[in-house]
Amino acid sequence: MVLSINVAVLLAVIIVVRLRRRTHARSRNDEKLTVVIVLVFGVLIAPTAFGQTILDVANQLAQGVTQSGSP
């Protein structure tokens, strides 16, 4: 039996576990490591269909905000 672990899923679990901790319990280095993990997660998920869907939704939201500010 071969066990395959998707790195993006593993990073998502690590992110959730790290962000559940209380803010005042984190050191500055701990926060920097969390930022690096989130950036790597973003790079891994960006080329996937799910990542493209998130990008499309973010673009639509940005366009909606931009258009709502114009007269």
Biopython code that builds the backbone (N, CA, C, O; Angstrom):
import numpy as np
from Bio.PDB.StructureBuilder import StructureBuilder

atoms = [
    (1, "MET", "N", (0.844, -1.177, 0.000)),
    (1, "MET", "CA", (0.000, 0.000, 0.000)),
    (1, "MET", "C", (0.893, 1.245, 0.000)),
    (1, "MET", "O", (1.792, 1.374, 0.831)),
    (2, "VAL", "N", (0.635, 2.152, -0.936)),
    (2, "VAL", "CA", (1.400, 3.382, -1.048)),
    (2, "VAL", "C", (0.543, 4.533, -0.548)),
    (2, "VAL", "O", (-0.602, 4.700, -0.967)),
    (3, "LEU", "N", (1.110, 5.320, 0.351)),
    (3, "LEU", "CA", (0.392, 6.474, 0.888)),
    (3, "LEU", "C", (0.901, 7.718, 0.187)),
    (3, "LEU", "O", (2.098, 8.005, 0.199)),
    (4, "SER", "N", (-0.007, 8.448, -0.419)),
    (4, "SER", "CA", (0.342, 9.667, -1.129)),
    (4, "SER", "C", (-0.249, 10.855, -0.379)),
    (4, "SER", "O", (-1.433, 10.862, -0.042)),
    (5, "ILE", "N", (0.582, 11.857, -0.121)),
    (5, "ILE", "CA", (0.125, 13.054, 0.587)),
    (5, "ILE", "C", (0.276, 14.247, -0.346)),
    (5, "ILE", "O", (1.362, 14.512, -0.861)),
    (6, "ASN", "N", (-0.804, 14.952, -0.554)),
    (6, "ASN", "CA", (-0.762, 16.176, -1.343)),
    (6, "ASN", "C", (-0.159, 17.277, -0.471)),
    (6, "ASN", "O", (-0.665, 17.552, 0.617)),
    (7, "VAL", "N", (0.907, 17.900, -0.937)),
    (7, "VAL", "CA", (1.615, 18.910, -0.152)),
    (7, "VAL", "C", (0.719, 20.110, 0.143)),
    (7, "VAL", "O", (0.790, 20.680, 1.232)),
    (8, "ALA", "N", (-0.112, 20.494, -0.804)),
    (8, "ALA", "CA", (-1.001, 21.637, -0.579)),
    (8, "ALA", "C", (-1.999, 21.348, 0.538)),
    (8, "ALA", "O", (-2.292, 22.223, 1.353)),
    (9, "VAL", "N", (-2.518, 20.132, 0.578)),
    (9, "VAL", "CA", (-3.467, 19.764, 1.641)),
    (9, "VAL", "C", (-2.745, 19.732, 2.983)),
    (9, "VAL", "O", (-3.281, 20.195, 3.990)),
    (10, "LEU", "N", (-1.552, 19.197, 2.997)),
    (10, "LEU", "CA", (-0.769, 19.163, 4.229)),
    (10, "LEU", "C", (-0.488, 20.572, 4.738)),
    (10, "LEU", "O", (-0.611, 20.832, 5.935)),
    (11, "LEU", "N", (-0.112, 21.481, 3.845)),
    (11, "LEU", "CA", (0.125, 22.870, 4.253)),
    (11, "LEU", "C", (-1.155, 23.543, 4.735)),
    (11, "LEU", "O", (-1.117, 24.346, 5.667)),
    (12, "ALA", "N", (-2.276, 23.229, 4.118)),
    (12, "ALA", "CA", (-3.552, 23.809, 4.559)),
    (12, "ALA", "C", (-3.859, 23.381, 5.993)),
    (12, "ALA", "O", (-4.316, 24.190, 6.801)),
    (13, "VAL", "N", (-3.611, 22.126, 6.300)),
    (13, "VAL", "CA", (-3.842, 21.633, 7.669)),
    (13, "VAL", "C", (-2.893, 22.330, 8.640)),
    (13, "VAL", "O", (-3.309, 22.733, 9.726)),
    (14, "ILE", "N", (-1.640, 22.474, 8.266)),
    (14, "ILE", "CA", (-0.668, 23.153, 9.123)),
    (14, "ILE", "C", (-1.069, 24.603, 9.359)),
    (14, "ILE", "O", (-0.937, 25.107, 10.474)),
    (15, "ILE", "N", (-1.555, 25.273, 8.328)),
    (15, "ILE", "CA", (-1.989, 26.668, 8.458)),
    (15, "ILE", "C", (-3.147, 26.785, 9.435)),
    (15, "ILE", "O", (-3.151, 27.661, 10.300)),
    (16, "VAL", "N", (-4.125, 25.905, 9.298)),
    (16, "VAL", "CA", (-5.291, 25.952, 10.197)),
    (16, "VAL", "C", (-4.863, 25.719, 11.633)),
    (16, "VAL", "O", (-5.327, 26.415, 12.535)),
    (17, "VAL", "N", (-3.985, 24.751, 11.862)),
    (17, "VAL", "CA", (-3.527, 24.463, 13.222)),
    (17, "VAL", "C", (-2.751, 25.648, 13.787)),
    (17, "VAL", "O", (-2.930, 26.005, 14.952)),
    (18, "ARG", "N", (-1.893, 26.260, 12.974)),
    (18, "ARG", "CA", (-1.098, 27.387, 13.457)),
    (18, "ARG", "C", (-1.959, 28.613, 13.733)),
    (18, "ARG", "O", (-1.697, 29.341, 14.691)),
    (19, "LEU", "N", (-2.978, 28.857, 12.919)),
    (19, "LEU", "CA", (-3.808, 30.051, 13.105)),
    (19, "LEU", "C", (-4.824, 29.907, 14.230)),
    (19, "LEU", "O", (-5.402, 30.902, 14.666)),
    (20, "ARG", "N", (-5.049, 28.697, 14.702)),
    (20, "ARG", "CA", (-5.989, 28.501, 15.814)),
    (20, "ARG", "C", (-5.386, 28.926, 17.142)),
    (20, "ARG", "O", (-6.113, 29.143, 18.112)),
    (21, "ARG", "N", (-4.064, 29.048, 17.197)),
    (21, "ARG", "CA", (-3.414, 29.467, 18.441)),
    (21, "ARG", "C", (-3.725, 30.925, 18.725)),
    (21, "ARG", "O", (-3.991, 31.701, 17.807)),
    (22, "ARG", "N", (-3.693, 31.292, 19.981)),
    (22, "ARG", "CA", (-3.954, 32.673, 20.361)),
    (22, "ARG", "C", (-2.848, 33.591, 19.850)),
    (22, "ARG", "O", (-1.681, 33.203, 19.795)),
    (23, "THR", "N", (-3.226, 34.799, 19.480)),
    (23, "THR", "CA", (-2.285, 35.748, 18.880)),
    (23, "THR", "C", (-1.165, 36.114, 19.844)),
    (23, "THR", "O", (-0.003, 36.164, 19.442)),
    (24, "HIS", "N", (-1.487, 36.366, 21.091)),
    (24, "HIS", "CA", (-0.445, 36.801, 22.025)),
    (24, "HIS", "C", (0.505, 35.673, 22.404)),
    (24, "HIS", "O", (1.533, 35.927, 23.033)),
    (25, "ALA", "N", (0.190, 34.438, 22.040)),
    (25, "ALA", "CA", (1.074, 33.313, 22.338)),
    (25, "ALA", "C", (2.120, 33.099, 21.242)),
    (25, "ALA", "O", (2.979, 32.227, 21.374)),
    (26, "ARG", "N", (2.058, 33.879, 20.167)),
    (26, "ARG", "CA", (2.984, 33.705, 19.048)),
    (26, "ARG", "C", (4.167, 34.662, 19.157)),
    (26, "ARG", "O", (4.013, 35.825, 19.531)),
    (27, "SER", "N", (5.333, 34.157, 18.826)),
    (27, "SER", "CA", (6.503, 35.026, 18.763)),
    (27, "SER", "C", (6.600, 35.632, 17.366)),
    (27, "SER", "O", (5.867, 35.243, 16.456)),
    (28, "ARG", "N", (7.499, 36.574, 17.211)),
    (28, "ARG", "CA", (7.674, 37.221, 15.911)),
    (28, "ARG", "C", (8.161, 36.207, 14.876)),
    (28, "ARG", "O", (7.706, 36.228, 13.732)),
    (29, "ASN", "N", (9.073, 35.326, 15.261)),
    (29, "ASN", "CA", (9.565, 34.301, 14.340)),
    (29, "ASN", "C", (8.456, 33.313, 13.964)),
    (29, "ASN", "O", (8.397, 32.838, 12.830)),
    (30, "ASP", "N", (7.591, 33.015, 14.913)),
    (30, "ASP", "CA", (6.466, 32.125, 14.648)),
    (30, "ASP", "C", (5.532, 32.745, 13.613)),
    (30, "ASP", "O", (5.045, 32.049, 12.722)),
    (31, "GLU", "N", (5.282, 34.036, 13.724)),
    (31, "GLU", "CA", (4.429, 34.729, 12.755)),
    (31, "GLU", "C", (5.077, 34.777, 11.377)),
    (31, "GLU", "O", (4.389, 34.626, 10.368)),
    (32, "LYS", "N", (6.392, 34.985, 11.320)),
    (32, "LYS", "CA", (7.105, 34.993, 10.039)),
    (32, "LYS", "C", (7.028, 33.623, 9.371)),
    (32, "LYS", "O", (6.835, 33.534, 8.158)),
    (33, "LEU", "N", (7.178, 32.556, 10.156)),
    (33, "LEU", "CA", (7.082, 31.208, 9.611)),
    (33, "LEU", "C", (5.686, 30.945, 9.057)),
    (33, "LEU", "O", (5.543, 30.310, 8.013)),
    (34, "THR", "N", (4.663, 31.428, 9.748)),
    (34, "THR", "CA", (3.286, 31.262, 9.262)),
    (34, "THR", "C", (3.108, 31.981, 7.928)),
    (34, "THR", "O", (2.463, 31.448, 7.024)),
    (35, "VAL", "N", (3.661, 33.164, 7.793)),
    (35, "VAL", "CA", (3.554, 33.914, 6.533)),
    (35, "VAL", "C", (4.244, 33.158, 5.408)),
    (35, "VAL", "O", (3.712, 33.077, 4.301)),
    (36, "VAL", "N", (5.416, 32.607, 5.675)),
    (36, "VAL", "CA", (6.138, 31.842, 4.656)),
    (36, "VAL", "C", (5.338, 30.604, 4.245)),
    (36, "VAL", "O", (5.265, 30.280, 3.059)),
    (37, "ILE", "N", (4.745, 29.918, 5.206)),
    (37, "ILE", "CA", (3.948, 28.728, 4.898)),
    (37, "ILE", "C", (2.747, 29.102, 4.038)),
    (37, "ILE", "O", (2.421, 28.389, 3.090)),
    (38, "VAL", "N", (2.086, 30.212, 4.359)),
    (38, "VAL", "CA", (0.925, 30.649, 3.578)),
    (38, "VAL", "C", (1.341, 31.032, 2.164)),
    (38, "VAL", "O", (0.621, 30.735, 1.210)),
    (39, "LEU", "N", (2.483, 31.683, 2.014)),
    (39, "LEU", "CA", (2.964, 32.035, 0.674)),
    (39, "LEU", "C", (3.273, 30.793, -0.154)),
    (39, "LEU", "O", (2.928, 30.733, -1.335)),
    (40, "VAL", "N", (3.914, 29.812, 0.449)),
    (40, "VAL", "CA", (4.204, 28.560, -0.268)),
    (40, "VAL", "C", (2.899, 27.867, -0.647)),
    (40, "VAL", "O", (2.784, 27.321, -1.744)),
    (41, "PHE", "N", (1.921, 27.884, 0.250)),
    (41, "PHE", "CA", (0.619, 27.299, -0.045)),
    (41, "PHE", "C", (-0.025, 27.993, -1.239)),
    (41, "PHE", "O", (-0.595, 27.337, -2.110)),
    (42, "GLY", "N", (0.068, 29.322, -1.278)),
    (42, "GLY", "CA", (-0.491, 30.068, -2.399)),
    (42, "GLY", "C", (0.177, 29.724, -3.717)),
    (42, "GLY", "O", (-0.488, 29.606, -4.746)),
    (43, "VAL", "N", (1.488, 29.564, -3.686)),
    (43, "VAL", "CA", (2.220, 29.201, -4.908)),
    (43, "VAL", "C", (1.831, 27.803, -5.369)),
    (43, "VAL", "O", (1.718, 27.561, -6.571)),
    (44, "LEU", "N", (1.628, 26.891, -4.444)),
    (44, "LEU", "CA", (1.257, 25.521, -4.812)),
    (44, "LEU", "C", (-0.162, 25.419, -5.345)),
    (44, "LEU", "O", (-0.433, 24.611, -6.233)),
    (45, "ILE", "N", (-1.072, 26.229, -4.815)),
    (45, "ILE", "CA", (-2.477, 26.095, -5.200)),
    (45, "ILE", "C", (-2.845, 26.977, -6.394)),
    (45, "ILE", "O", (-3.877, 26.750, -7.025)),
    (46, "ALA", "N", (-2.023, 27.978, -6.714)),
    (46, "ALA", "CA", (-2.346, 28.922, -7.787)),
    (46, "ALA", "C", (-2.573, 28.266, -9.151)),
    (46, "ALA", "O", (-3.538, 28.635, -9.819)),
    (47, "PRO", "N", (-1.753, 27.323, -9.606)),
    (47, "PRO", "CA", (-1.963, 26.766, -10.949)),
    (47, "PRO", "C", (-3.094, 25.740, -11.045)),
    (47, "PRO", "O", (-3.397, 25.261, -12.138)),
    (48, "THR", "N", (-3.720, 25.397, -9.923)),
    (48, "THR", "CA", (-4.790, 24.405, -9.957)),
    (48, "THR", "C", (-6.115, 25.053, -10.358)),
    (48, "THR", "O", (-6.233, 26.278, -10.375)),
    (49, "ALA", "N", (-7.104, 24.228, -10.680)),
    (49, "ALA", "CA", (-8.434, 24.737, -11.031)),
    (49, "ALA", "C", (-9.052, 25.483, -9.846)),
    (49, "ALA", "O", (-9.708, 26.508, -10.029)),
    (50, "PHE", "N", (-8.842, 24.968, -8.639)),
    (50, "PHE", "CA", (-9.359, 25.625, -7.443)),
    (50, "PHE", "C", (-8.713, 26.997, -7.272)),
    (50, "PHE", "O", (-9.389, 27.968, -6.931)),
    (51, "GLY", "N", (-7.404, 27.075, -7.508)),
    (51, "GLY", "CA", (-6.694, 28.351, -7.408)),
    (51, "GLY", "C", (-7.181, 29.351, -8.439)),
    (51, "GLY", "O", (-7.299, 30.540, -8.141)),
    (52, "GLN", "N", (-7.466, 28.886, -9.645)),
    (52, "GLN", "CA", (-7.982, 29.774, -10.688)),
    (52, "GLN", "C", (-9.380, 30.276, -10.334)),
    (52, "GLN", "O", (-9.721, 31.422, -10.625)),
    (53, "THR", "N", (-10.182, 29.429, -9.712)),
    (53, "THR", "CA", (-11.521, 29.848, -9.277)),
    (53, "THR", "C", (-11.413, 30.940, -8.224)),
    (53, "THR", "O", (-12.146, 31.927, -8.274)),
    (54, "ILE", "N", (-10.509, 30.769, -7.280)),
    (54, "ILE", "CA", (-10.302, 31.789, -6.246)),
    (54, "ILE", "C", (-9.837, 33.097, -6.878)),
    (54, "ILE", "O", (-10.289, 34.174, -6.489)),
    (55, "LEU", "N", (-8.936, 33.003, -7.852)),
    (55, "LEU", "CA", (-8.456, 34.203, -8.551)),
    (55, "LEU", "C", (-9.593, 34.905, -9.282)),
    (55, "LEU", "O", (-9.689, 36.131, -9.231)),
    (56, "ASP", "N", (-10.457, 34.153, -9.961)),
    (56, "ASP", "CA", (-11.591, 34.741, -10.670)),
    (56, "ASP", "C", (-12.545, 35.446, -9.714)),
    (56, "ASP", "O", (-13.021, 36.542, -10.007)),
    (57, "VAL", "N", (-12.825, 34.824, -8.576)),
    (57, "VAL", "CA", (-13.717, 35.427, -7.585)),
    (57, "VAL", "C", (-13.093, 36.713, -7.032)),
    (57, "VAL", "O", (-13.784, 37.719, -6.873)),
    (58, "ALA", "N", (-11.796, 36.679, -6.741)),
    (58, "ALA", "CA", (-11.115, 37.873, -6.233)),
    (58, "ALA", "C", (-11.139, 38.995, -7.270)),
    (58, "ALA", "O", (-11.324, 40.160, -6.918)),
    (59, "ASN", "N", (-10.954, 38.649, -8.551)),
    (59, "ASN", "CA", (-11.010, 39.658, -9.607)),
    (59, "ASN", "C", (-12.399, 40.264, -9.721)),
    (59, "ASN", "O", (-12.530, 41.476, -9.892)),
    (60, "GLN", "N", (-13.430, 39.448, -9.628)),
    (60, "GLN", "CA", (-14.800, 39.959, -9.703)),
    (60, "GLN", "C", (-15.099, 40.877, -8.523)),
    (60, "GLN", "O", (-15.740, 41.915, -8.687)),
    (61, "LEU", "N", (-14.637, 40.495, -7.335)),
    (61, "LEU", "CA", (-14.851, 41.351, -6.161)),
    (61, "LEU", "C", (-14.118, 42.685, -6.320)),
    (61, "LEU", "O", (-14.666, 43.739, -5.998)),
    (62, "ALA", "N", (-12.891, 42.637, -6.813)),
    (62, "ALA", "CA", (-12.126, 43.870, -7.000)),
    (62, "ALA", "C", (-12.785, 44.772, -8.036)),
    (62, "ALA", "O", (-12.837, 45.988, -7.853)),
    (63, "GLN", "N", (-13.287, 44.191, -9.117)),
    (63, "GLN", "CA", (-13.973, 44.981, -10.139)),
    (63, "GLN", "C", (-15.255, 45.580, -9.582)),
    (63, "GLN", "O", (-15.582, 46.726, -9.893)),
    (64, "GLY", "N", (-15.983, 44.833, -8.770)),
    (64, "GLY", "CA", (-17.202, 45.339, -8.170)),
    (64, "GLY", "C", (-16.939, 46.505, -7.235)),
    (64, "GLY", "O", (-17.682, 47.486, -7.232)),
    (65, "VAL", "N", (-15.886, 46.400, -6.446)),
    (65, "VAL", "CA", (-15.521, 47.483, -5.529)),
    (65, "VAL", "C", (-15.083, 48.709, -6.321)),
    (65, "VAL", "O", (-15.452, 49.833, -5.981)),
    (66, "THR", "N", (-14.300, 48.500, -7.372)),
    (66, "THR", "CA", (-13.829, 49.608, -8.196)),
    (66, "THR", "C", (-14.992, 50.312, -8.895)),
    (66, "THR", "O", (-15.033, 51.541, -8.942)),
    (67, "GLN", "N", (-15.924, 49.549, -9.431)),
    (67, "GLN", "CA", (-17.067, 50.133, -10.147)),
    (67, "GLN", "C", (-18.033, 50.815, -9.202)),
    (67, "GLN", "O", (-18.678, 51.789, -9.590)),
    (68, "SER", "N", (-18.156, 50.332, -7.968)),
    (68, "SER", "CA", (-19.084, 50.950, -7.037)),
    (68, "SER", "C", (-18.583, 52.313, -6.571)),
    (68, "SER", "O", (-19.378, 53.138, -6.121)),
    (69, "GLY", "N", (-17.283, 52.562, -6.673)),
    (69, "GLY", "CA", (-16.724, 53.850, -6.262)),
    (69, "GLY", "C", (-16.796, 54.908, -7.341)),
    (69, "GLY", "O", (-16.636, 56.094, -7.050)),
    (70, "SER", "N", (-17.033, 54.509, -8.586)),
    (70, "SER", "CA", (-17.097, 55.489, -9.681)),
    (70, "SER", "C", (-18.529, 55.986, -9.870)),
    (70, "SER", "O", (-19.475, 55.226, -9.665)),
    (71, "PRO", "N", (-18.702, 57.259, -10.260)),
    (71, "PRO", "CA", (-20.055, 57.833, -10.393)),
    (71, "PRO", "C", (-20.843, 57.312, -11.563)),
    (71, "PRO", "O", (-21.985, 57.722, -11.771)),
]
sb = StructureBuilder()
sb.init_structure("model")
sb.init_model(0)
sb.init_chain("A")
sb.init_seg("    ")
for serial, (resi, resn, name, xyz) in enumerate(atoms, 1):
    if name == "N":
        sb.init_residue(resn, " ", resi, " ")
    sb.init_atom(name, np.array(xyz, "f"), 0.0, 1.0, " ", f" {name:<3s}", serial, name[0])
structure = sb.get_structure()
